[in-house]
Amino acid sequence: MEQSIQVIYRYHKNFIGQIKAGYKLFTDTYDFYVKNPDINVAKNLVQAEEDLKEEGILITPSDHAMVSGIRANNLFEFLYHKMREDHYYLLDKDKIKNLLKSKYLSKLYENHFSSYCDDPISCYLVRYL
């Protein structure tokens, strides 16, 4: 999901590896959408859980139940729409400050957004927070 939305705290990275199929060995390059190790972000699912319950998507049989149920396609649709509106929806909002201050964001700003706003922090604060 993060890849289809192209969140800024991940990037494409190529890995070269070998695969053995029968008696043949193939070398190939594989593209993965990986977390940027220079950015300290953490997930926070508390708000998502509350929103899912409020929308009636996450179902708990009773107030005392320890287990809840959800259909995978409903979860995907819900999170996809939420994350398109707010790329940081699943992230710990306190950790976003690290993202905004990171070298990665500065580079992204220089390459893509400098003509739209004055500085990277205000550009992302206005758009996502």
C-alpha positions as CSV (number, residue, x, y, z in Angstrom):
1,M,0.0,0.0,0.0
2,E,2.8,2.4,0.9
3,Q,4.4,1.8,-2.5
4,S,1.2,2.4,-4.5
5,I,0.8,5.7,-2.6
6,Q,4.5,6.5,-2.8
7,V,5.0,7.7,0.8
8,I,8.1,9.8,1.2
9,Y,9.6,7.8,4.1
10,R,10.3,4.8,1.8
11,Y,12.3,4.5,-1.4
12,H,13.1,2.0,-4.2
13,K,16.2,0.0,-3.7
14,N,17.6,-2.6,-6.1
15,F,19.0,-5.9,-4.8
16,I,21.1,-8.2,-7.0
17,G,20.7,-11.9,-6.2
18,Q,20.9,-15.4,-7.6
19,I,18.1,-17.9,-7.9
20,K,18.5,-21.5,-8.5
21,A,15.8,-23.2,-10.6
22,G,16.5,-26.8,-11.1
23,Y,20.1,-27.0,-12.3
24,K,20.3,-23.5,-13.6
25,L,21.5,-20.4,-11.7
26,F,20.1,-17.1,-12.6
27,T,21.3,-13.7,-11.5
28,D,18.8,-10.9,-11.5
29,T,18.0,-7.5,-10.0
30,Y,15.0,-7.1,-7.7
31,D,13.4,-3.8,-6.8
32,F,11.9,-3.4,-3.3
33,Y,10.3,-0.4,-1.7
34,V,12.2,-0.1,1.6
35,K,12.1,2.0,4.7
36,N,14.8,4.7,4.6
37,P,17.2,3.9,7.4
38,D,18.1,7.6,7.9
39,I,14.6,8.4,8.9
40,N,13.3,7.4,12.4
41,V,9.5,6.8,11.9
42,A,7.3,4.5,13.9
43,K,3.9,3.2,13.4
44,N,1.0,4.1,15.7
45,L,-2.2,2.1,15.1
46,V,-4.2,3.5,18.0
47,Q,-6.0,6.2,15.8
48,A,-6.5,3.7,13.0
49,E,-8.1,1.2,15.4
50,E,-10.5,3.9,16.8
51,D,-11.4,5.1,13.3
52,L,-12.1,1.5,12.2
53,K,-14.4,0.9,15.1
54,E,-16.2,4.2,14.6
55,E,-16.8,3.3,10.9
56,G,-18.1,-0.2,11.9
57,I,-15.3,-1.9,10.0
58,L,-13.5,-3.4,13.0
59,I,-16.1,-5.5,14.9
60,T,-15.7,-6.6,18.5
61,P,-18.4,-9.0,19.7
62,S,-18.7,-7.3,23.1
63,D,-17.0,-4.6,25.2
64,H,-15.2,-7.4,27.2
65,A,-14.0,-9.4,24.2
66,M,-10.3,-9.7,23.6
67,V,-10.6,-10.4,19.9
68,S,-11.9,-8.2,17.1
69,G,-12.7,-9.1,13.5
70,I,-12.2,-7.3,10.2
71,R,-12.5,-8.2,6.5
72,A,-9.1,-7.8,4.8
73,N,-10.6,-6.0,1.7
74,N,-12.4,-3.5,4.0
75,L,-9.2,-2.9,5.9
76,F,-7.2,-2.3,2.7
77,E,-9.8,0.1,1.3
78,F,-10.1,2.1,4.5
79,L,-6.3,2.4,5.0
80,Y,-5.7,3.1,1.3
81,H,-8.1,6.1,1.4
82,K,-6.8,7.4,4.7
83,M,-3.2,7.2,3.6
84,R,-3.9,8.9,0.3
85,E,-5.4,11.8,2.3
86,D,-2.6,11.7,4.8
87,H,0.7,9.8,4.1
88,Y,1.5,9.9,7.8
89,Y,-1.8,8.4,8.9
90,L,-0.3,5.2,10.3
91,L,2.8,6.9,11.8
92,D,3.4,8.2,15.3
93,K,2.8,11.9,14.9
94,D,5.7,12.7,17.4
95,K,8.1,10.8,15.2
96,I,7.1,12.8,12.1
97,K,9.2,15.7,13.4
98,N,12.2,13.5,12.7
99,L,11.1,13.0,9.2
100,L,10.5,16.7,8.6
101,K,14.0,17.5,9.9
102,S,15.8,14.8,8.0
103,K,18.4,15.2,5.2
104,Y,16.2,13.0,3.1
105,L,13.3,15.5,3.2
106,S,15.6,18.3,2.3
107,K,16.9,16.5,-0.7
108,L,13.3,15.6,-1.7
109,Y,12.3,19.2,-1.3
110,E,15.2,20.5,-3.5
111,N,14.4,18.0,-6.2
112,H,10.6,18.2,-6.3
113,F,8.9,20.9,-4.3
114,S,11.2,24.0,-4.2
115,S,9.1,25.8,-6.8
116,Y,5.9,25.3,-4.8
117,C,6.8,26.4,-1.3
118,D,9.5,28.3,0.6
119,D,10.9,25.5,2.7
120,P,10.5,21.8,3.3
121,I,9.0,22.0,6.8
122,S,6.3,24.4,5.9
123,C,5.6,22.6,2.7
124,Y,4.9,19.3,4.5
125,L,3.3,20.8,7.5
126,V,0.7,22.5,5.3
127,R,0.1,19.4,3.2
128,Y,0.0,16.7,5.8
129,L,-0.4,17.9,9.3
